[in-house]
Amino acid sequence: MELLRIKGGKPLNGSVRAAGAKNSITKLLVASLLSDKKCTFYNVPNIGDVEVTLDMCKELGMQVTWDRLAGIMEVQTKELKTTYIPQRFSGSNRIPILMVGALLGRTDEEIIVPTVGGDKIGLRPVNFHIEALEKLGVTIEYRHMKKEGAYFAYAPHGLKGTLVTLPYPSVGATENTILAGVTARGTTTIKNAAIEPEVVELILFLQKLGAIIAIDTDRTIRIQGTRHLHEVEHTVITDRIEAASLGMAAIATKGKVFVEGAQHSTMITFLNKLREIGGGFSVKSNGIEFFYDGCLRGGLHLETDVYPGFMTDWQQPFVVLLTQAQGSSVVHETVYENRFGYVETLVEMGADISLFRQCLGGRQCRFASHSFPHSIVVKGPTELSGKKIDIPDLRAGFAYVMAALVSKETSLISGLTFLDRGYENLTTKLDVLGADIERLHFENNQAQFDLQEPALAK
């Protein structure tokens, strides 16, 4: 059992480098399966989700060389040794369903992938994926297996380009359709597509690989099918979630942190909201410096949305930041219906947050007619207390870490595997910035911990 022990109340100061984007490299690894050529990636984060994705790719026949310290990875799948991803990967992350779009361009055999997983932040069905793939000529169905179900997919007449109009600009469904469209005969057009930076990054990689892809201004993506693919070298973009999270932690603790590698172009909406509440930042040539610039102001109205809107993964740490701002603010979550599951713990730590089922926003969202608590009102500033916390999902995990850093007391945080999925060397980075933080290992699962007990040993 491992825990984080954080004694809060210390400003974060210094410089730290944000890692490569989790939501980019995992998709790029899947995309590399389209080709039998070598692909070299730079700025690869050493995180849990990359490990899991690599394990799946290795099952299929991928050969991997990874210099974790340098962040350089070489991969090549000369031939597929199987088209079945074992059931042990069921629920591990969101990657398995994307294998369908990539693998059908390499084989005529039936593809079998386990059910998808990821954080428990609400329903994330794959019906958009299935409907899009079916239009491209894929027969796909869900079947029960020994323990859990799996998706069985094949293209009896090959992949054929077509028009796909997504009911919602889903990132995953857009990526799956793009991957299938690369080797489909003819032209594939995706309307109402997601255009997140990670999707654009996938398109840039595929263009290097040999694909012909264009993005129009009206969320339309066009792919002209090809079978002529090449070797690729590609540098993974910086993780905009980690960069923003570290910046918010700096401001919340009244410190100053330079986040090397933070990219201005991918964080415009976030930086605007940060400035609205009085958070300080300065854009440099090689990153962004975040700093406390006086008392934070509430009175903010914030709605999450698909890109270029405010990213749903920025929402949780931003709410912690709002607990330290003067006045009331409204946050309306429009992407996932259960994204406020972490709020109860923040309230127990002293935050003044009220949950609402109504759309407290400028527009009604797709959850308007449901009973999901998807809006909150945050009142601040409030003093947060230390607490024993178990992390339920990745982004809530950082929100808890940030709340613990703000508190002047000691917190013990478990469930660190969630943090390890998406944040590279988080404990080390925060320690370098001056946080009083330790990662503790216990041989036995102890039932009781005393927050004031200094004798807790590593």
N, C-alpha and C positions, 0 to 999 in steps of 0.2 A: 504494500500500500504506500502511495506517495501523496504528499500534501505540500501545498505552498503555505508557508507562514509569512505573513506580511504585517509589519508594524508600520502603520500609515503616518501621515502628517509631515512627510519630508518632500520638499519640492524636487521634481525631476529636472536635472540640468546636465547638459553635455551634448554629445553627438552620437548618433546610432544610424546604422544602415538598414533600410527596409529590404526585405527579401523579395525574390521573384514571386509572381502571383500564383497562388494555389489554383485559382479558377482558370488560369491560362495553361500552365504546364501540364496539368492532368488531361486537358482536352487535346493538347498538341501531341502528347504521347499516343493517344488514340488515333489521331489523324495520321501519324507516321506509319500506322499499320496499313494504310492504303498502298504503300509502296514497298518494294523489296530493296530499296536503296538505303544507304546509311544516312542518318540524321544526327546532327550534333547540336546540342542545346547548351546555352550559357545562362548564368544567373539562375540556376535550378535550386529551389529551396529544399532544405533537408527536413521535410515534414512528413507526418503520418499519411496524409492523403496521396502523396507521391509514392510512398512505399507500397500502399495497397494497389494503386493503379499499375505500378510496375509488376507486382506479383501477378495480376491478371494478365498483363501483356506477355509475361514470361510463359504463362501456361499455354499461350497461343503460339509460342515459338520465337518471341523477341529475345535477342541477345543484347546485353546491357553492360556498359562500362561507365561507372559513376565515380568521379572524384568529388566526394561530398564537400571537402574543405574548399576546393576551388569553385564548386558549383557548376562543373562541366559534366555533361552526360552524352555518351554516344550510344545510339540504339539502331538496330537493324533487324528486320524480320524477313529473312531471305525466303522463307516459305512457312506456311501455316502448318503446324503439326496437329492442330485440332481446331474445331470451331465451337467447342463447348467450354464455357467458363463454369468451373465447379460451383456447387451450391454453397460452399463455405464462404463465398464472397457475397452471399445474399444479405442485403441490408448494410453493406460496408460503406458505400457512398453512392453517388448518383451516376457513376461512370458506366456500369454494365449496359444500360440501354443504348448508350452512344456507340457501343461496339457493333450494333446491328448496321448502322449506316456505313461504318468504315469497312466491315468485313465482307459485306455483300458485293463490294467491288473487287474482292480478291478471290472469291470462291463461289461455286455453284451449289455447295453443300448447305444443309440446314444449319442456321446459327442458333445456338441455345445459350441464353444469358439469364442469370438469376434476377430476382426482383431487386428494385433499387432501394437505397437507404438514404442516409444523411440525417441531419438534425431534425428533431421532432418539433417543427415550427409550424405545422399545419399540413394539410393534405397537399401532396405534390404528385398528382396523377400523371401517367404517361400517355393519356389518351390523345394529346396533341401530337406526340411522337408517332403513335400508331396510325392516326388518320393521315398524317403527312407521308409516312412511308408507304402506306397502302396506295396512295395516289401515284407513287413512283413505281408501282408494280410489285410491292412486297406483300406476301401473305404472312401475317403475324398473328399469333394467338397465344393466350395464356393457358398453361396446362398445370395441373397438380402433379407434383413429383413425390418422393418419399416423405420429405419433411416440409418443404415449402414449394411454392409454385415457381415456374420459370416461363420465359417468353421464347417461343419457337418461331423462327423467321426464315423465309427463303423467297427468292424471286424466280418463279418458275419460267418466266420468259425474259429474264434479265431486267435491269433497272432502266426505266424510260423517263426522260425528262418531261416535266409537266408543270402546271401552275398549282402552287400550294398557297392558300390563304389561311394564315393562322388566326384563330379566334382571339388570341391574346399573344402579345410579343414575347413568348416564352424563350428564354435563353437556350435551354436544353433542346427544345423542339427545333429551334432555328439551326443549332449546331448539327443535330442529327440529319436534318434535311440537306444541309450544305455538304456534309460528308458523303451522303448517298448520291448527291447531285454531281459530285466531282467525276465519278466514273459512269454515270448514267448516259445512255444514248440521247443525244439532242440537248436541249436547253431546259434547265429547271429554273423557274421563277418563284421566289418566295415573297409574298406580300404580307405586310404587318409584321415584319421580321424584327427580332431583337437586334439592336445595334450597339450593345455594350462594348467597351474597349476590348474586353476579352474575346468577343465575337469578331471584332475587326482584326485582332491579333491572329486568330485562327485563319481568317481570310488571307492575311499577309503571308502566313506560313504556307498555306496551300498554293498561293500564287508562286512562291519560290519553288514549291514541289512540282509545279507544272500546270496547275489549274488556271482556268480563265474565269475570273469572278469580278463582277461590278456591283457597286452599291449606289443606289439612287437616293435622292433626298427625301423620298416619301416612304422610307422603311421598306424599300424593295431591293432584293438581292437577286442577281441573275448569275447562274453558273452554266458554263458551256462544258459539256462532258468531254473528258479526255482519258487516254490510257498511257500517255507518254509522261512519265514521272522521273524526277531527278534527285540527286543528293542535295541536302539542305543544311545550312548553318543558320541558327536562329537564336537570338538573345531574348529571353523571357522578360516581359514588362514587369515593372515594380508592382508589388501588391498594394493597390490603392486603399484596401481595407486596413491593412497593417499600418500604412503610413498615416492615415487619418486617425487611427486608434491611438498611436503613440503621440500624435500631436494633441489630441484631446486630453490624454493623461497628463501631458506637460502643463496645459493650461489649467486643468482642474486642480493640480497640486501647486499652482502658482509658481511654476518654474519656466525654464526656457530650454527647448530641445531642437537641435537641427536634425532633420530626418533626411539623410543622404539618399538620393534616388527617387524621392517623392516627385511625381510628375504632375505639374500644374494642369496640363490639358485634360487629365482624367479626373480631376478633383474640383472643377470649377463650381459646381452646385454646392458641394460640401463647404468650400471656402466662403462662398457667399453667405450661407447660414451661420458659419462661424463668426464672420464679421458682424452680422446682424445682432449677435448677442455680446459683442465686444471682445471676442477672442482675437489675440494678436497673431499675425503671421507675416512672413517676408519671403518672397519667392527668390531663390538664388539660381545660378546657372546649373548647379548639380543637386538641387534639392530644395526643401522648404523648411524654414525655421519657424517654430511655433512658440509663442510666449504669452505669459499672463500680462495683460495690459490694463489692469484695474478691474474694478468690480464688474462681474458679468450681468448683463441685462436680460430679463425674461421678456414676456410679452410676445413670444415667437409663435408663429403658426407654421407647422412643419408637416408636410405630407410626403411619404415615401412613394417612389414610382420607378418605372423602368427608365433606363438611360434615355435621355440625359437628365432625368429627374434625380431626386435625392435617394441614394442607394439604401435599400432595406438593411444591409449589413452595417451601415454607419449608425443606424437608429439607436441601438442599445447603448453604446458608450456615449452617444450624444444626449440621451436621456439622463445618464449619470451627470453629465456636464450641466444640464438644466437644473438639477437638484441644487447646484451651487450658484444659480443665477437669481437675481432679485426680481420677484414677480411671478406671474402664472404664464405657462406656455401650453400649447395644444399640439399633440402629435397624433397624426392620423396614418395608420399603417394600411396600405392598399395592395401590398404584394402577397403577404402571407397572413392567414387569418389567426394564427396562434403565435404571433411573434412577441407578445407581451407576457409570455409565461414566466419571465424572469422578474417581473415587477414586484411580485409578492415578497421576494427576498429583499429587494431594495427597501420596501416599506418596513420590513422587520429591522432593517439597519437604520431606520429613521427618516427615510424619504417620504415626502407628502405627495403621493401619486394616486389619482382616482381613475378607475377603468370605466369605459362606456362602450355599449354595444352599437351606438349610433355612429354615423359618419360625421365626425366633428372636423369637417374640412370644407374646402371650397367646392367640392364636387362629391357626388355619390360614387362609391366604388362598387366592385362586384360582390362585396360582402354586405351591402346595404340591407338586403332582405333576409339576412341570416342572423343568428344569435351570437356570433363571435365577438368577444370584447376586443375591438380593433382600433379604439381611440383612447387616449389618456389625456389628463390634465396634470401637469407637474407644477408644484408651487415651491419656491425657494427663496432664499437659501436655507438649507437644512443641514444640521450637523449629523454626520453618519457615524454609527458605532460599529465596533468590530463584531464579527459573527463567524460561526462555523458554517461553511457553505459547501454544498455539493453542486458541481456544474452540470446542467442538463443538456447544454448544447454549446457549440463552438463560440458563437458571437456573444451569447449570454455570459460565457466564461470570461471573456475579456472585460465585459461590463462589471462583473463581480471583482475582478482584479483591480480595475480602476476605482471602484467604490472603496475597496480595502486600502488603496493607496491614499485616498482622500481622508479616510477616517484617521483619527489620532490614536486609535486603539489597535489591538492585534486581531487579525483574522486568520483562520485556518481554512484552506480551500482544497477540496478533494475533487476527483473526476478529471484529473489532469490530462487524460488521453484525448479529451475533446480539444484542449488548448494545443496539444502536440500535433493534432491534425492540421492546424492552419497557421501556427506561429512558430517560426524557427528560433530556437534558443531564447525564448521570451524571458526566462528567469535571468539569464546572463545579461541580456540587453538592459533590463530594468535595474539590475545590480550596478552595471556600468554607469547608469544615469543617476545613481545615488539612492535608489530605493532600498529600504531595509527589508530584504526578501531572502528567503531560504527555501530550497526544495528539500523536503525531508523524506526519508525512506524508513518505513516501519516493517519489521519482519512479520508482525501479527496485526490483524485488523482490530485495533483497539477501539472499544466502544465509546470511551470517554476521553475527552481532551480538555485540559484546563487552559483557557486563553491567556491566563496570566502566568503560567508555569514556565520559567526560563529553562528548566532542565530537560525539555524535549530534545532528544538527541537525534542526530542524523542516522 
